[in-house]
Amino acid sequence: MKLRYKEMDKKVYYGEYTLKHWIELLLKNNLELPPYQRNFVWKKEQVKEFIKGIKDGSFIPPVTIGVCNIEAENHNLILDGQQRLSSILLAYYDVYPRENAFPRNDDDLTMADGVAEEDDDDEPVEYLEWSLHMFAKKGPTEQGVRESITDQQYERINYGVDQSFFENNYIPFSFIIPNTNNETEQIEFFSSLFRNINILGTSLSLFESRQSLYFLKKELQSFFNPECCKSLKIELTTKNQAYDFVRTISILSQYKKEQRFNRLAQNYKSKMEKYYEEYIYAVVNDKNEGIFTQFSTIFPNEDFKPRIEKLSEALQDLKYDELHFTSIIDSDVYMFGLVYNVVIEGKSIDYRRKEELLRKLSQKIHQFKNNSDSHKSSPSLLKHMRKRVEESLKIFNRYAIRPVQ
């Protein structure tokens, strides 16, 4: 079966619930957040303004709910409206989460794309490690939630509403039920729908949008976002960026098939996210066409876990946690050759020579940053990225060994 976003036959129901009924549904866990939904991002002022808007009779966009059948059970997924529903919960309990009680490292949501040295003029989104499920898991009774609220974690807020506000005001909904019993098709449909929804809220980052695709096939989630790579950061003077495994593995998958550096990401100069998306779909569908190596060719029976484990061991043995990636140049030189040999080729690294290997990598990074062809100032140029791939592979190939079968 070929997975790709398409207009699926579906039923859509429209209506509205009182705010009190929405709260009851949330506390009974009748509504769920998909795993790719981000946490709460609205600031205190935004919550107050939203509540005031309801009081004043302002138009409120509908909450979008998708009914997905997973393992023979229906699940009501909140596709759009999390910030609104979270806000009415917070207003109901007259609180707002304290930032220092629910801190979030938002580096994980800023992925390195080769523009690591350039400052972003957009105001950064402030994430909280809080979601409406923190209240929901203390339900289903209102009292259970109230007893869990502490002054250390929550600021007491007067939103200027009483019980009648929640009983007499409404938020509309659209309920989407796809006409298919195939779980994979449903997940793919809702994941794609999530990527195309942008109502009222703070815009999704490119990575947040792409992250929803990681759930198209449950078995592949730990491949697209391996646990061992989550601690790798590009440490910039302004804000850090997270290392992007999908970026690395997609480029290397194309090289594996074509064995040419000068064609990597050709024609994708200004649309690399499209390139990564096409790679994800190629993996999910196990396609034997296009520019990427077929997934099952690299991983027979799609069994990628042993090589991801081997990558985890390599990162530990080479002590990558002690390294400091100060630009995309560093992370590319350190990671392209390692991932290619360990994950793509299934080889091991000769750790007896690791000091020599690390020295060669450091020298190459220094060379890139001090050459005269704008490599440091414009690292996102495809010609520079391709050169980093080539040189990283050259170095690692001299220290890679094929395990004895």
TORKOL-4160 file (C-alpha; in steps of 0.2 Angstrom, whole numbers, padded with zeros to 4 digits, m for minus):
405
<pt num="1" X="0000" Y="0000" Z="0000"/>
<pt num="2" X="0007" Y="0017" Z="m0005"/>
<pt num="3" X="0005" Y="0030" Z="0009"/>
<pt num="4" X="0003" Y="0048" Z="0003"/>
<pt num="5" X="m0009" Y="0062" Z="0008"/>
<pt num="6" X="m0025" Y="0061" Z="m0001"/>
<pt num="7" X="m0043" Y="0067" Z="0000"/>
<pt num="8" X="m0050" Y="0053" Z="0010"/>
<pt num="9" X="m0069" Y="0049" Z="0010"/>
<pt num="10" X="m0075" Y="0054" Z="0027"/>
<pt num="11" X="m0089" Y="0060" Z="0037"/>
<pt num="12" X="m0089" Y="0077" Z="0046"/>
<pt num="13" X="m0100" Y="0082" Z="0060"/>
<pt num="14" X="m0102" Y="0100" Z="0066"/>
<pt num="15" X="m0109" Y="0106" Z="0083"/>
<pt num="16" X="m0105" Y="0115" Z="0099"/>
<pt num="17" X="m0102" Y="0110" Z="0117"/>
<pt num="18" X="m0103" Y="0121" Z="0133"/>
<pt num="19" X="m0086" Y="0125" Z="0140"/>
<pt num="20" X="m0092" Y="0114" Z="0155"/>
<pt num="21" X="m0095" Y="0100" Z="0144"/>
<pt num="22" X="m0078" Y="0102" Z="0136"/>
<pt num="23" X="m0070" Y="0101" Z="0153"/>
<pt num="24" X="m0079" Y="0086" Z="0158"/>
<pt num="25" X="m0073" Y="0077" Z="0142"/>
<pt num="26" X="m0055" Y="0082" Z="0145"/>
<pt num="27" X="m0056" Y="0076" Z="0163"/>
<pt num="28" X="m0063" Y="0059" Z="0158"/>
<pt num="29" X="m0049" Y="0057" Z="0145"/>
<pt num="30" X="m0062" Y="0056" Z="0131"/>
<pt num="31" X="m0051" Y="0068" Z="0121"/>
<pt num="32" X="m0033" Y="0064" Z="0117"/>
<pt num="33" X="m0018" Y="0074" Z="0111"/>
<pt num="34" X="m0009" Y="0065" Z="0097"/>
<pt num="35" X="0009" Y="0061" Z="0101"/>
<pt num="36" X="0015" Y="0074" Z="0089"/>
<pt num="37" X="0006" Y="0088" Z="0097"/>
<pt num="38" X="0017" Y="0101" Z="0105"/>
<pt num="39" X="0014" Y="0107" Z="0123"/>
<pt num="40" X="0006" Y="0123" Z="0129"/>
<pt num="41" X="0013" Y="0139" Z="0121"/>
<pt num="42" X="0000" Y="0152" Z="0125"/>
<pt num="43" X="0006" Y="0165" Z="0137"/>
<pt num="44" X="m0004" Y="0171" Z="0152"/>
<pt num="45" X="m0010" Y="0187" Z="0143"/>
<pt num="46" X="m0016" Y="0176" Z="0128"/>
<pt num="47" X="m0026" Y="0165" Z="0140"/>
<pt num="48" X="m0034" Y="0181" Z="0148"/>
<pt num="49" X="m0038" Y="0188" Z="0130"/>
<pt num="50" X="m0046" Y="0172" Z="0124"/>
<pt num="51" X="m0057" Y="0171" Z="0140"/>
<pt num="52" X="m0062" Y="0189" Z="0137"/>
<pt num="53" X="m0066" Y="0186" Z="0119"/>
<pt num="54" X="m0078" Y="0172" Z="0124"/>
<pt num="55" X="m0086" Y="0184" Z="0136"/>
<pt num="56" X="m0088" Y="0197" Z="0123"/>
<pt num="57" X="m0095" Y="0185" Z="0110"/>
<pt num="58" X="m0080" Y="0185" Z="0099"/>
<pt num="59" X="m0080" Y="0172" Z="0085"/>
<pt num="60" X="m0071" Y="0156" Z="0091"/>
<pt num="61" X="m0064" Y="0144" Z="0078"/>
<pt num="62" X="m0070" Y="0126" Z="0080"/>
<pt num="63" X="m0060" Y="0113" Z="0089"/>
<pt num="64" X="m0056" Y="0099" Z="0076"/>
<pt num="65" X="m0057" Y="0082" Z="0083"/>
<pt num="66" X="m0052" Y="0066" Z="0073"/>
<pt num="67" X="m0059" Y="0049" Z="0077"/>
<pt num="68" X="m0045" Y="0036" Z="0074"/>
<pt num="69" X="m0048" Y="0017" Z="0077"/>
<pt num="70" X="m0032" Y="0011" Z="0085"/>
<pt num="71" X="m0031" Y="m0008" Z="0090"/>
<pt num="72" X="m0050" Y="m0010" Z="0088"/>
<pt num="73" X="m0053" Y="0005" Z="0100"/>
<pt num="74" X="m0059" Y="0023" Z="0095"/>
<pt num="75" X="m0048" Y="0037" Z="0100"/>
<pt num="76" X="m0054" Y="0055" Z="0099"/>
<pt num="77" X="m0038" Y="0065" Z="0094"/>
<pt num="78" X="m0037" Y="0084" Z="0096"/>
<pt num="79" X="m0030" Y="0090" Z="0079"/>
<pt num="80" X="m0033" Y="0108" Z="0082"/>
<pt num="81" X="m0039" Y="0118" Z="0097"/>
<pt num="82" X="m0027" Y="0112" Z="0111"/>
<pt num="83" X="m0022" Y="0130" Z="0116"/>
<pt num="84" X="m0041" Y="0134" Z="0117"/>
<pt num="85" X="m0046" Y="0119" Z="0127"/>
<pt num="86" X="m0030" Y="0121" Z="0139"/>
<pt num="87" X="m0035" Y="0139" Z="0142"/>
<pt num="88" X="m0053" Y="0135" Z="0147"/>
<pt num="89" X="m0046" Y="0122" Z="0159"/>
<pt num="90" X="m0034" Y="0135" Z="0167"/>
<pt num="91" X="m0048" Y="0148" Z="0168"/>
<pt num="92" X="m0059" Y="0135" Z="0176"/>
<pt num="93" X="m0047" Y="0132" Z="0190"/>
<pt num="94" X="m0041" Y="0150" Z="0191"/>
<pt num="95" X="m0022" Y="0146" Z="0188"/>
<pt num="96" X="m0008" Y="0147" Z="0176"/>
<pt num="97" X="0007" Y="0136" Z="0176"/>
<pt num="98" X="0023" Y="0144" Z="0182"/>
<pt num="99" X="0037" Y="0144" Z="0170"/>
<pt num="100" X="0050" Y="0139" Z="0182"/>
<pt num="101" X="0040" Y="0124" Z="0188"/>
<pt num="102" X="0037" Y="0117" Z="0170"/>
<pt num="103" X="0053" Y="0122" Z="0160"/>
<pt num="104" X="0056" Y="0116" Z="0143"/>
<pt num="105" X="0071" Y="0115" Z="0133"/>
<pt num="106" X="0065" Y="0121" Z="0116"/>
<pt num="107" X="0081" Y="0117" Z="0108"/>
<pt num="108" X="0073" Y="0101" Z="0103"/>
<pt num="109" X="0061" Y="0110" Z="0092"/>
<pt num="110" X="0074" Y="0120" Z="0083"/>
<pt num="111" X="0082" Y="0109" Z="0070"/>
<pt num="112" X="0099" Y="0112" Z="0062"/>
<pt num="113" X="0096" Y="0115" Z="0044"/>
<pt num="114" X="0113" Y="0122" Z="0039"/>
<pt num="115" X="0109" Y="0140" Z="0044"/>
<pt num="116" X="0116" Y="0138" Z="0061"/>
<pt num="117" X="0127" Y="0154" Z="0061"/>
<pt num="118" X="0112" Y="0165" Z="0055"/>
<pt num="119" X="0101" Y="0174" Z="0068"/>
<pt num="120" X="0083" Y="0172" Z="0067"/>
<pt num="121" X="0073" Y="0188" Z="0068"/>
<pt num="122" X="0057" Y="0179" Z="0073"/>
<pt num="123" X="0053" Y="0180" Z="0092"/>
<pt num="124" X="0056" Y="0163" Z="0099"/>
<pt num="125" X="0041" Y="0153" Z="0105"/>
<pt num="126" X="0041" Y="0150" Z="0124"/>
<pt num="127" X="0037" Y="0132" Z="0128"/>
<pt num="128" X="0031" Y="0125" Z="0144"/>
<pt num="129" X="0032" Y="0107" Z="0149"/>
<pt num="130" X="0014" Y="0107" Z="0153"/>
<pt num="131" X="m0001" Y="0100" Z="0144"/>
<pt num="132" X="m0020" Y="0098" Z="0148"/>
<pt num="133" X="m0017" Y="0080" Z="0151"/>
<pt num="134" X="m0008" Y="0085" Z="0168"/>
<pt num="135" X="m0025" Y="0090" Z="0174"/>
<pt num="136" X="m0034" Y="0076" Z="0165"/>
<pt num="137" X="m0024" Y="0062" Z="0173"/>
<pt num="138" X="m0030" Y="0069" Z="0190"/>
<pt num="139" X="m0048" Y="0067" Z="0185"/>
<pt num="140" X="m0061" Y="0063" Z="0182"/>
<pt num="141" X="m0067" Y="0073" Z="0197"/>
<pt num="142" X="m0065" Y="0091" Z="0198"/>
<pt num="143" X="m0059" Y="0090" Z="0216"/>
<pt num="144" X="m0045" Y="0078" Z="0211"/>
<pt num="145" X="m0038" Y="0091" Z="0200"/>
<pt num="146" X="m0040" Y="0105" Z="0213"/>
<pt num="147" X="m0031" Y="0094" Z="0226"/>
<pt num="148" X="m0016" Y="0092" Z="0214"/>
<pt num="149" X="m0014" Y="0111" Z="0211"/>
<pt num="150" X="0000" Y="0119" Z="0222"/>
<pt num="151" X="0006" Y="0137" Z="0223"/>
<pt num="152" X="0024" Y="0131" Z="0219"/>
<pt num="153" X="0018" Y="0125" Z="0202"/>
<pt num="154" X="0004" Y="0137" Z="0198"/>
<pt num="155" X="0000" Y="0155" Z="0199"/>
<pt num="156" X="m0017" Y="0160" Z="0205"/>
<pt num="157" X="m0026" Y="0171" Z="0192"/>
<pt num="158" X="m0043" Y="0180" Z="0192"/>
<pt num="159" X="m0050" Y="0178" Z="0175"/>
<pt num="160" X="m0066" Y="0187" Z="0180"/>
<pt num="161" X="m0077" Y="0172" Z="0177"/>
<pt num="162" X="m0089" Y="0162" Z="0187"/>
<pt num="163" X="m0098" Y="0145" Z="0186"/>
<pt num="164" X="m0111" Y="0152" Z="0174"/>
<pt num="165" X="m0098" Y="0157" Z="0162"/>
<pt num="166" X="m0094" Y="0139" Z="0159"/>
<pt num="167" X="m0112" Y="0133" Z="0158"/>
<pt num="168" X="m0118" Y="0147" Z="0146"/>
<pt num="169" X="m0104" Y="0149" Z="0134"/>
<pt num="170" X="m0100" Y="0137" Z="0119"/>
<pt num="171" X="m0085" Y="0132" Z="0109"/>
<pt num="172" X="m0090" Y="0124" Z="0092"/>
<pt num="173" X="m0082" Y="0108" Z="0085"/>
<pt num="174" X="m0079" Y="0099" Z="0069"/>
<pt num="175" X="m0079" Y="0080" Z="0071"/>
<pt num="176" X="m0070" Y="0070" Z="0057"/>
<pt num="177" X="m0073" Y="0051" Z="0055"/>
<pt num="178" X="m0063" Y="0044" Z="0040"/>
<pt num="179" X="m0073" Y="0030" Z="0030"/>
<pt num="180" X="m0059" Y="0017" Z="0032"/>
<pt num="181" X="m0055" Y="0004" Z="0045"/>
<pt num="182" X="m0037" Y="0003" Z="0041"/>
<pt num="183" X="m0027" Y="0010" Z="0055"/>
<pt num="184" X="m0012" Y="0015" Z="0045"/>
<pt num="185" X="m0023" Y="0025" Z="0033"/>
<pt num="186" X="m0031" Y="0034" Z="0047"/>
<pt num="187" X="m0015" Y="0039" Z="0055"/>
<pt num="188" X="m0008" Y="0045" Z="0039"/>
<pt num="189" X="m0024" Y="0055" Z="0035"/>
<pt num="190" X="m0024" Y="0063" Z="0052"/>
<pt num="191" X="m0005" Y="0066" Z="0052"/>
<pt num="192" X="m0006" Y="0075" Z="0036"/>
<pt num="193" X="m0022" Y="0085" Z="0041"/>
<pt num="194" X="m0013" Y="0091" Z="0056"/>
<pt num="195" X="0001" Y="0098" Z="0045"/>
<pt num="196" X="m0011" Y="0108" Z="0035"/>
<pt num="197" X="m0021" Y="0115" Z="0050"/>
<pt num="198" X="m0016" Y="0132" Z="0055"/>
<pt num="199" X="m0030" Y="0141" Z="0065"/>
<pt num="200" X="m0028" Y="0155" Z="0078"/>
<pt num="201" X="m0013" Y="0148" Z="0086"/>
<pt num="202" X="0006" Y="0151" Z="0086"/>
<pt num="203" X="0013" Y="0145" Z="0069"/>
<pt num="204" X="0021" Y="0127" Z="0070"/>
<pt num="205" X="0040" Y="0127" Z="0067"/>
<pt num="206" X="0046" Y="0117" Z="0052"/>
<pt num="207" X="0051" Y="0103" Z="0063"/>
<pt num="208" X="0035" Y="0102" Z="0073"/>
<pt num="209" X="0026" Y="0101" Z="0057"/>
<pt num="210" X="0037" Y="0087" Z="0050"/>
<pt num="211" X="0037" Y="0078" Z="0067"/>
<pt num="212" X="0019" Y="0073" Z="0064"/>
<pt num="213" X="0025" Y="0062" Z="0049"/>
<pt num="214" X="0036" Y="0052" Z="0061"/>
<pt num="215" X="0020" Y="0043" Z="0067"/>
<pt num="216" X="0014" Y="0037" Z="0050"/>
<pt num="217" X="0021" Y="0020" Z="0054"/>
<pt num="218" X="0023" Y="0017" Z="0073"/>
<pt num="219" X="0037" Y="0004" Z="0071"/>
<pt num="220" X="0048" Y="0018" Z="0063"/>
<pt num="221" X="0046" Y="0032" Z="0076"/>
<pt num="222" X="0062" Y="0027" Z="0085"/>
<pt num="223" X="0071" Y="0027" Z="0068"/>
<pt num="224" X="0066" Y="0045" Z="0063"/>
<pt num="225" X="0070" Y="0052" Z="0080"/>
<pt num="226" X="0082" Y="0040" Z="0089"/>
<pt num="227" X="0084" Y="0042" Z="0107"/>
<pt num="228" X="0103" Y="0042" Z="0106"/>
<pt num="229" X="0104" Y="0057" Z="0096"/>
<pt num="230" X="0092" Y="0068" Z="0106"/>
<pt num="231" X="0106" Y="0075" Z="0117"/>
<pt num="232" X="0116" Y="0081" Z="0103"/>
<pt num="233" X="0116" Y="0100" Z="0101"/>
<pt num="234" X="0123" Y="0114" Z="0091"/>
<pt num="235" X="0128" Y="0126" Z="0104"/>
<pt num="236" X="0126" Y="0144" Z="0096"/>
<pt num="237" X="0129" Y="0160" Z="0105"/>
<pt num="238" X="0111" Y="0165" Z="0104"/>
<pt num="239" X="0101" Y="0149" Z="0105"/>
<pt num="240" X="0105" Y="0131" Z="0103"/>
<pt num="241" X="0099" Y="0120" Z="0089"/>
<pt num="242" X="0095" Y="0101" Z="0090"/>
<pt num="243" X="0104" Y="0089" Z="0079"/>
<pt num="244" X="0093" Y="0082" Z="0065"/>
<pt num="245" X="0095" Y="0064" Z="0062"/>
<pt num="246" X="0082" Y="0064" Z="0047"/>
<pt num="247" X="0092" Y="0077" Z="0038"/>
<pt num="248" X="0108" Y="0066" Z="0040"/>
<pt num="249" X="0100" Y="0050" Z="0035"/>
<pt num="250" X="0090" Y="0056" Z="0020"/>
<pt num="251" X="0106" Y="0064" Z="0012"/>
<pt num="252" X="0116" Y="0048" Z="0015"/>
<pt num="253" X="0102" Y="0037" Z="0008"/>
<pt num="254" X="0103" Y="0047" Z="m0008"/>
<pt num="255" X="0122" Y="0045" Z="m0008"/>
<pt num="256" X="0121" Y="0027" Z="m0005"/>
<pt num="257" X="0110" Y="0025" Z="m0021"/>
<pt num="258" X="0119" Y="0037" Z="m0032"/>
<pt num="259" X="0137" Y="0037" Z="m0025"/>
<pt num="260" X="0139" Y="0055" Z="m0031"/>
<pt num="261" X="0142" Y="0069" Z="m0020"/>
<pt num="262" X="0138" Y="0083" Z="m0032"/>
<pt num="263" X="0120" Y="0078" Z="m0034"/>
<pt num="264" X="0115" Y="0077" Z="m0016"/>
<pt num="265" X="0098" Y="0087" Z="m0013"/>
<pt num="266" X="0100" Y="0094" Z="m0031"/>
<pt num="267" X="0085" Y="0105" Z="m0035"/>
<pt num="268" X="0080" Y="0107" Z="m0017"/>
<pt num="269" X="0091" Y="0122" Z="m0013"/>
<pt num="270" X="0077" Y="0132" Z="m0005"/>
<pt num="271" X="0065" Y="0118" Z="0000"/>
<pt num="272" X="0075" Y="0106" Z="0010"/>
<pt num="273" X="0060" Y="0102" Z="0021"/>
<pt num="274" X="0051" Y="0095" Z="0006"/>
<pt num="275" X="0067" Y="0084" Z="0003"/>
<pt num="276" X="0065" Y="0077" Z="0021"/>
<pt num="277" X="0047" Y="0074" Z="0019"/>
<pt num="278" X="0049" Y="0064" Z="0003"/>
<pt num="279" X="0062" Y="0054" Z="0012"/>
<pt num="280" X="0050" Y="0050" Z="0026"/>
<pt num="281" X="0037" Y="0045" Z="0014"/>
<pt num="282" X="0049" Y="0034" Z="0004"/>
<pt num="283" X="0054" Y="0025" Z="0021"/>
<pt num="284" X="0036" Y="0023" Z="0026"/>
<pt num="285" X="0031" Y="0015" Z="0009"/>
<pt num="286" X="0048" Y="0006" Z="0007"/>
<pt num="287" X="0049" Y="0013" Z="m0011"/>
<pt num="288" X="0061" Y="0006" Z="m0023"/>
<pt num="289" X="0060" Y="0022" Z="m0034"/>
<pt num="290" X="0066" Y="0040" Z="m0033"/>
<pt num="291" X="0082" Y="0046" Z="m0027"/>
<pt num="292" X="0083" Y="0037" Z="m0010"/>
<pt num="293" X="0089" Y="0019" Z="m0007"/>
<pt num="294" X="0075" Y="0008" Z="m0003"/>
<pt num="295" X="0074" Y="0006" Z="0016"/>
<pt num="296" X="0073" Y="m0013" Z="0016"/>
<pt num="297" X="0088" Y="m0014" Z="0005"/>
<pt num="298" X="0098" Y="m0005" Z="0019"/>
<pt num="299" X="0089" Y="m0014" Z="0033"/>
<pt num="300" X="0083" Y="m0031" Z="0028"/>
<pt num="301" X="0066" Y="m0035" Z="0035"/>
<pt num="302" X="0066" Y="m0016" Z="0040"/>
<pt num="303" X="0075" Y="m0021" Z="0056"/>
<pt num="304" X="0085" Y="m0005" Z="0059"/>
<pt num="305" X="0086" Y="m0007" Z="0078"/>
<pt num="306" X="0103" Y="m0016" Z="0079"/>
<pt num="307" X="0111" Y="m0002" Z="0069"/>
<pt num="308" X="0103" Y="0012" Z="0079"/>
<pt num="309" X="0110" Y="0003" Z="0095"/>
<pt num="310" X="0127" Y="0002" Z="0086"/>
<pt num="311" X="0126" Y="0020" Z="0083"/>
<pt num="312" X="0122" Y="0023" Z="0102"/>
<pt num="313" X="0137" Y="0013" Z="0107"/>
<pt num="314" X="0148" Y="0023" Z="0094"/>
<pt num="315" X="0142" Y="0040" Z="0101"/>
<pt num="316" X="0147" Y="0034" Z="0119"/>
<pt num="317" X="0163" Y="0026" Z="0114"/>
<pt num="318" X="0169" Y="0041" Z="0105"/>
<pt num="319" X="0163" Y="0052" Z="0119"/>
<pt num="320" X="0152" Y="0063" Z="0108"/>
<pt num="321" X="0143" Y="0070" Z="0123"/>
<pt num="322" X="0159" Y="0079" Z="0128"/>
<pt num="323" X="0161" Y="0087" Z="0111"/>
<pt num="324" X="0154" Y="0104" Z="0107"/>
<pt num="325" X="0146" Y="0107" Z="0090"/>
<pt num="326" X="0147" Y="0126" Z="0088"/>
<pt num="327" X="0140" Y="0126" Z="0070"/>
<pt num="328" X="0132" Y="0115" Z="0057"/>
<pt num="329" X="0149" Y="0112" Z="0051"/>
<pt num="330" X="0155" Y="0103" Z="0066"/>
<pt num="331" X="0140" Y="0092" Z="0067"/>
<pt num="332" X="0140" Y="0087" Z="0049"/>
<pt num="333" X="0159" Y="0083" Z="0049"/>
<pt num="334" X="0157" Y="0072" Z="0065"/>
<pt num="335" X="0140" Y="0064" Z="0060"/>
<pt num="336" X="0139" Y="0061" Z="0041"/>
<pt num="337" X="0154" Y="0048" Z="0041"/>
<pt num="338" X="0149" Y="0040" Z="0057"/>
<pt num="339" X="0130" Y="0038" Z="0052"/>
<pt num="340" X="0135" Y="0032" Z="0035"/>
<pt num="341" X="0147" Y="0018" Z="0041"/>
<pt num="342" X="0138" Y="0012" Z="0056"/>
<pt num="343" X="0119" Y="0014" Z="0051"/>
<pt num="344" X="0119" Y="0013" Z="0032"/>
<pt num="345" X="0134" Y="0001" Z="0030"/>
<pt num="346" X="0132" Y="m0008" Z="0047"/>
<pt num="347" X="0151" Y="m0007" Z="0051"/>
<pt num="348" X="0160" Y="m0004" Z="0067"/>
<pt num="349" X="0173" Y="0010" Z="0071"/>
<pt num="350" X="0190" Y="0005" Z="0076"/>
<pt num="351" X="0190" Y="0013" Z="0093"/>
<pt num="352" X="0208" Y="0009" Z="0097"/>
<pt num="353" X="0212" Y="0024" Z="0085"/>
<pt num="354" X="0198" Y="0035" Z="0091"/>
<pt num="355" X="0210" Y="0049" Z="0097"/>
<pt num="356" X="0218" Y="0049" Z="0079"/>
<pt num="357" X="0200" Y="0049" Z="0071"/>
<pt num="358" X="0194" Y="0064" Z="0082"/>
<pt num="359" X="0210" Y="0074" Z="0079"/>
<pt num="360" X="0207" Y="0072" Z="0060"/>
<pt num="361" X="0189" Y="0077" Z="0061"/>
<pt num="362" X="0194" Y="0092" Z="0072"/>
<pt num="363" X="0207" Y="0097" Z="0059"/>
<pt num="364" X="0195" Y="0096" Z="0045"/>
<pt num="365" X="0182" Y="0107" Z="0054"/>
<pt num="366" X="0196" Y="0120" Z="0057"/>
<pt num="367" X="0200" Y="0119" Z="0039"/>
<pt num="368" X="0182" Y="0122" Z="0033"/>
<pt num="369" X="0180" Y="0137" Z="0045"/>
<pt num="370" X="0196" Y="0145" Z="0040"/>
<pt num="371" X="0195" Y="0143" Z="0021"/>
<pt num="372" X="0192" Y="0158" Z="0009"/>
<pt num="373" X="0176" Y="0151" Z="0000"/>
<pt num="374" X="0163" Y="0157" Z="0012"/>
<pt num="375" X="0160" Y="0140" Z="0020"/>
<pt num="376" X="0159" Y="0147" Z="0037"/>
<pt num="377" X="0148" Y="0162" Z="0033"/>
<pt num="378" X="0136" Y="0152" Z="0022"/>
<pt num="379" X="0136" Y="0134" Z="0028"/>
<pt num="380" X="0119" Y="0131" Z="0021"/>
<pt num="381" X="0125" Y="0132" Z="0003"/>
<pt num="382" X="0123" Y="0115" Z="m0005"/>
<pt num="383" X="0140" Y="0114" Z="m0012"/>
<pt num="384" X="0147" Y="0116" Z="0006"/>
<pt num="385" X="0135" Y="0103" Z="0013"/>
<pt num="386" X="0141" Y="0091" Z="m0001"/>
<pt num="387" X="0159" Y="0094" Z="0003"/>
<pt num="388" X="0156" Y="0091" Z="0022"/>
<pt num="389" X="0148" Y="0074" Z="0017"/>
<pt num="390" X="0162" Y="0069" Z="0006"/>
<pt num="391" X="0176" Y="0074" Z="0018"/>
<pt num="392" X="0167" Y="0066" Z="0033"/>
<pt num="393" X="0165" Y="0050" Z="0024"/>
<pt num="394" X="0183" Y="0050" Z="0018"/>
<pt num="395" X="0189" Y="0051" Z="0036"/>
<pt num="396" X="0178" Y="0039" Z="0044"/>
<pt num="397" X="0180" Y="0026" Z="0030"/>
<pt num="398" X="0198" Y="0024" Z="0036"/>
<pt num="399" X="0193" Y="0020" Z="0053"/>
<pt num="400" X="0178" Y="0009" Z="0049"/>
<pt num="401" X="0179" Y="m0010" Z="0050"/>
<pt num="402" X="0166" Y="m0023" Z="0044"/>
<pt num="403" X="0161" Y="m0035" Z="0059"/>
<pt num="404" X="0165" Y="m0053" Z="0057"/>
<pt num="405" X="0150" Y="m0062" Z="0052"/>
